[in-house]
Amino acid sequence: MISAFFIYNQKGEVLISRLYRQDLKRSIADIFRIQVISNTDVRSPIITLGSTSFFHVRHENLYIVALTKWNANAALIFEFCYRVINIGRSYFGKLDEEAVKANFVVIYELLDEVLDFGYPQNSEADTLKMYITTESVKSERAIMEDSARITIQATGATSWRRSDVKYRKNEAFIDVIEAVNLLLSVQGNVLRADVAGQIMMRAYLSGTPECKFGLNDKILLEKDPSNRRRTSNTVEIDDCQFHQCVKLGKFDSDRTISFIPPDGEFELMRYRTSDNINLPFKVHPVVTEIGKSKIEYRILVKANFSSKLNANNVVLNIPTPLNTAGVTCTVSAGKAKYVPAENSIIWKIPRFQGQSEYMLTAEANLTAMTHKKAWSRPPISMDFQVLMFTSSGLLVRFLKVFEKSNYQSVKWVRYMTKAGNYQIRF
């Protein structure tokens, strides 16, 4: 399985180094620095040099690298690398070079716990926090009580949840967060439109409850004869990924999402869909080059969502040529200014009401160039957040909580769509 694990900074310095098998030497770390970090042409996350495979993930200003000499499962190794990142976030707030240098003792402890002879073990942050801490020394009796509880949790059927959790008020919060990606051609045709979504859950529930979760999934609703009339509002999910607490057998048989949730916040599932995407914004750019010294912009932005909703922090990044001397802008809403460092006009609209449209008109003056080079016209990019709106049309139909004490629980659902890679060519 995994023979060695390294964490490098951007300069190629080794911050964390851990060998799990005898088939590699510590000098192997230099090979990755020379062949990958120093070589800007390398783009693949998997590099095989000789009989050694290097699996790496870029995160913040770090390289997270796992090495193996075996024919290992690549998906499993990448999943482990991302688990290490999530554990680091849970422990230190964020995982970057500064956090690694300040907490390297804890990181070595965690690596010894989550990998045994190169095989991944328990990687649940909540369970690890029970016995790998930065707290002061406890009494022997407290340690014995804790170790008994830890053993039950770490080796039990639900290693991600303790059985003695108690809350005065039982609540469950669900956040459906979607990142919509768009690439629009010069003619206004959609070249690419898809949604990458995640469902985050915060469970503050007593005991060990079993939750049942329902979406307007097309396959599920078409199976049920009572729902066939309502299939027009369904979503066809291309692929999905679940938290380990979800019972995959039930999902495969009847498409119901059944699980015992971890305590606190966790990512229940990720999904992707590319069918019938509702684009929150439509952009009509008209950019005219007048001779060699001037360019005129007319950018019209329209919100396609309901007038009852609002988008927040809408930002348009409108590229300008490299030889731009200055820009004059007028906008019908928000503020726009030319940023020479980015070679673009930044148009910010703090609040954008649904079904409304706003216009930017600008004039860019160009300086003369000795060698005339055609402007490549990079696409306009957009950033935004729209609450209570999903581009995929995904809806939470129900969340049921079953617990042996039959307590009443309160459920909250919130939707948010934000810009992923939202680009418009002109």
Residue pairs with C-beta under 8 A, 6 or more apart in sequence:
1 68
1 70
1 72
1 117
1 118
1 119
1 120
2 20
2 66
2 67
2 68
2 72
2 77
2 80
2 115
2 118
2 119
2 120
3 19
3 20
3 21
3 23
3 24
3 52
3 67
3 68
3 69
3 70
3 118
4 17
4 18
4 19
4 20
4 21
4 24
4 28
4 66
4 67
5 16
5 18
5 20
5 65
5 66
5 67
5 111
5 115
6 14
6 16
6 17
6 18
6 29
6 32
6 63
6 65
6 67
7 14
7 15
7 16
7 62
7 63
7 64
7 65
7 100
7 107
8 14
8 15
8 29
8 32
8 33
8 37
8 62
8 63
8 65
9 15
9 61
9 62
9 63
9 97
10 37
10 61
10 62
10 63
10 97
11 37
12 33
12 37
12 38
14 29
14 33
15 62
15 97
15 100
15 101
15 104
16 100
16 104
16 107
16 108
16 111
17 26
17 29
18 108
18 111
18 112
18 115
19 25
19 26
20 115
20 117
20 118
21 69
21 117
21 118
23 69
24 52
24 67
24 69
28 52
28 67
31 49
31 52
32 47
32 54
32 56
32 63
32 65
32 67
35 42
35 47
35 49
36 42
36 47
36 54
36 56
36 63
37 63
45 55
45 56
45 57
45 78
46 53
46 54
46 55
46 74
47 53
47 54
47 56
48 54
51 69
52 67
52 68
52 69
53 67
53 68
53 69
53 72
54 65
54 66
54 67
55 65
55 66
55 67
55 68
55 74
55 77
55 78
55 81
56 63
56 64
56 65
56 66
56 81
57 63
57 64
57 65
57 78
57 81
57 82
57 85
58 64
59 85
59 95
60 94
60 95
60 96
60 97
61 96
61 97
62 95
62 96
62 97
62 100
64 81
64 84
64 85
66 77
66 80
66 81
68 77
68 118
76 120
80 114
80 115
80 120
80 123
83 114
83 120
83 123
84 110
84 111
84 114
84 123
85 95
86 125
87 110
87 114
87 123
87 125
87 128
88 94
88 95
88 99
88 100
88 107
89 95
90 125
90 126
90 129
91 103
91 106
91 110
91 125
91 129
92 99
92 102
92 103
93 99
100 107
103 134
106 132
106 134
109 132
110 128
110 132
113 121
113 122
113 128
113 132
114 120
114 121
114 122
114 123
114 128
115 121
122 128
122 154
122 159
124 159
124 160
124 262
126 160
126 161
126 262
126 263
126 264
127 150
127 153
127 154
127 159
127 160
130 146
130 149
130 150
130 153
131 146
131 147
131 150
138 146
149 162
149 164
152 163
153 159
153 161
153 162
158 208
158 245
158 260
160 244
160 245
160 262
160 266
161 208
161 245
161 260
161 261
161 262
161 263
162 263
163 207
163 208
165 205
165 206
165 207
165 208
165 263
166 206
166 207
167 204
167 205
167 206
169 204
169 410
170 204
170 205
170 206
170 401
170 407
170 408
170 409
170 410
171 202
171 204
171 205
171 409
171 410
171 411
171 412
172 201
172 202
172 203
172 204
172 205
172 211
172 261
172 399
172 401
172 409
172 410
172 411
172 412
173 201
173 202
173 411
173 412
173 414
174 199
174 200
174 201
174 268
174 396
174 399
174 411
174 412
174 413
174 414
175 199
175 200
175 201
175 414
175 415
175 416
176 197
176 199
176 390
176 394
176 396
176 413
176 414
176 415
176 416
177 197
177 198
177 199
177 200
177 416
177 418
178 195
178 196
178 197
178 390
178 391
178 392
178 394
178 415
178 416
178 417
178 418
179 195
179 196
179 197
179 417
179 418
179 419
179 420
180 193
180 194
180 195
180 277
180 279
180 280
180 391
180 417
180 418
180 419
180 420
180 422
181 192
181 193
181 194
181 195
181 196
181 420
181 421
181 422
182 190
182 192
182 193
182 279
182 421
182 422
182 423
182 424
183 190
183 191
183 192
183 193
183 379
183 421
183 423
183 425
184 190
184 191
184 283
184 423
184 424
184 425
185 191
185 425
186 425
186 426
188 284
193 274
193 277
193 279
194 272
194 273
194 274
194 277
195 272
195 273
195 274
195 277
195 390
195 391
195 392
196 270
196 271
196 272
196 420
197 270
197 271
197 272
197 273
197 390
197 392
197 394
198 267
198 269
198 270
198 271
199 267
199 268
199 269
199 270
199 271
200 265
200 266
200 267
200 268
201 261
201 265
201 266
201 267
201 268
202 264
202 265
203 211
203 261
203 262
203 263
203 264
203 266
204 263
204 264
205 261
205 263
205 401
205 403
205 409
206 403
206 405
206 407
207 403
207 404
207 405
208 260
208 403
209 260
209 261
209 401
209 402
209 403
209 409
210 258
210 259
210 260
210 401
210 402
210 403
211 258
211 259
211 260
211 261
211 399
211 400
211 401
211 402
212 256
212 257
212 258
212 398
212 399
212 400
212 402
213 256
213 257
213 258
213 259
213 268
213 396
213 398
213 399
214 220
214 256
214 257
214 396
214 397
214 398
214 399
215 235
215 237
215 257
215 394
215 395
215 396
215 397
216 233
216 234
216 235
216 393
216 394
216 395
216 397
217 234
217 235
217 237
217 255
218 231
218 234
218 235
218 236
218 237
219 236
219 255
220 254
220 255
220 256
221 227
221 228
221 230
221 231
221 234
222 228
222 231
222 234
223 254
223 255
233 393
233 395
234 393
235 273
235 275
235 276
235 392
235 393
235 394
235 395
236 273
236 275
236 276
237 271
237 272
237 273
237 394
238 271
238 272
238 273
238 274
238 275
239 271
239 272
240 269
240 270
240 271
240 272
241 269
241 270
241 271
242 248
242 251
242 257
242 268
242 269
243 259
243 262
243 266
243 267
243 268
243 269
245 259
245 260
245 261
245 262
245 266
246 257
246 258
246 259
246 268
246 269
247 258
247 259
250 256
250 257
250 258
251 257
251 258
257 268
257 269
259 268
261 268
271 394
273 392
273 394
276 392
276 393
277 391
277 392
278 304
278 305
278 390
278 391
278 392
278 393
279 304
279 391
280 303
280 304
280 305
280 311
280 384
280 386
280 389
280 391
280 417
281 301
281 302
281 303
281 304
281 311
281 314
281 382
281 384
281 422
282 301
282 302
282 304
283 299
283 300
283 301
283 302
283 316
283 380
283 382
283 424
284 299
284 300
284 301
284 302
285 297
285 298
285 299
285 300
285 318
285 380
285 424
285 426
286 297
286 298
286 299
286 426
287 295
287 296
287 297
287 298
287 377
287 426
288 295
288 296
289 295
289 375
290 296
292 366
292 368
292 372
293 365
293 366
293 368
294 363
294 364
294 365
294 366
295 320
295 321
295 363
295 364
295 366
296 361
296 362
296 363
296 364
297 318
297 345
297 360
297 361
297 362
297 363
297 364
298 359
298 360
298 361
299 316
299 318
299 347
299 359
299 360
299 361
299 362
299 380
300 357
300 358
300 359
301 314
301 316
301 352
301 357
301 358
301 359
301 360
302 355
302 356
302 357
303 311
303 352
303 353
303 354
303 355
303 356
303 357
304 354
304 355
305 311
305 354
305 355
305 386
305 389
306 354
306 355
306 389
307 353
307 354
307 355
307 356
308 354
309 353
309 354
309 386
309 387
309 388
309 389
310 351
310 352
310 353
310 354
310 386
310 387
311 349
311 351
311 352
311 354
311 384
311 385
311 386
312 350
312 351
312 352
312 384
312 385
312 386
312 387
313 348
313 350
313 383
313 384
313 385
314 334
314 348
314 349
314 350
314 352
314 382
314 383
314 384
315 346
315 347
315 348
315 349
315 382
315 383
315 384
316 345
316 346
316 347
316 360
316 380
316 381
316 382
317 342
317 344
317 345
317 346
317 380
317 381
317 382
317 383
318 344
318 345
318 346
318 347
318 360
318 362
318 380
319 343
319 344
319 377
319 378
319 379
319 380
320 327
320 338
320 343
320 344
320 345
320 364
321 343
321 364
321 366
321 375
322 343
323 366
323 367
323 368
323 369
324 338
324 340
324 343
324 364
324 365
324 366
324 367
325 365
325 366
325 367
326 338
326 364
326 365
327 338
327 345
327 362
327 363
327 364
327 365
328 362
328 363
329 336
329 337
329 338
329 345
329 347
329 360
329 361
329 362
330 360
330 361
330 362
331 347
331 358
331 359
331 360
331 361
332 358
332 359
332 360
333 349
333 352
333 358
334 347
334 348
334 349
334 350
334 358
335 347
335 348
336 345
336 346
336 347
336 348
336 360
336 362
337 345
337 346
338 344
338 345
338 346
338 364
339 345
339 346
345 360
345 362
347 360
349 358
352 358
352 384
377 425
377 426
379 423
379 424
379 425
379 426
380 423
380 424
380 425
380 426
381 421
381 422
381 423
381 424
382 419
382 422
382 423
382 424
383 418
383 419
383 422
384 418
384 419
384 422
385 416
385 417
385 418
385 419
386 416
386 417
386 418
387 414
387 415
387 416
388 414
388 415
388 416
389 415
389 416
389 417
390 415
390 417
391 417
396 413
399 411
399 413
401 409
401 411
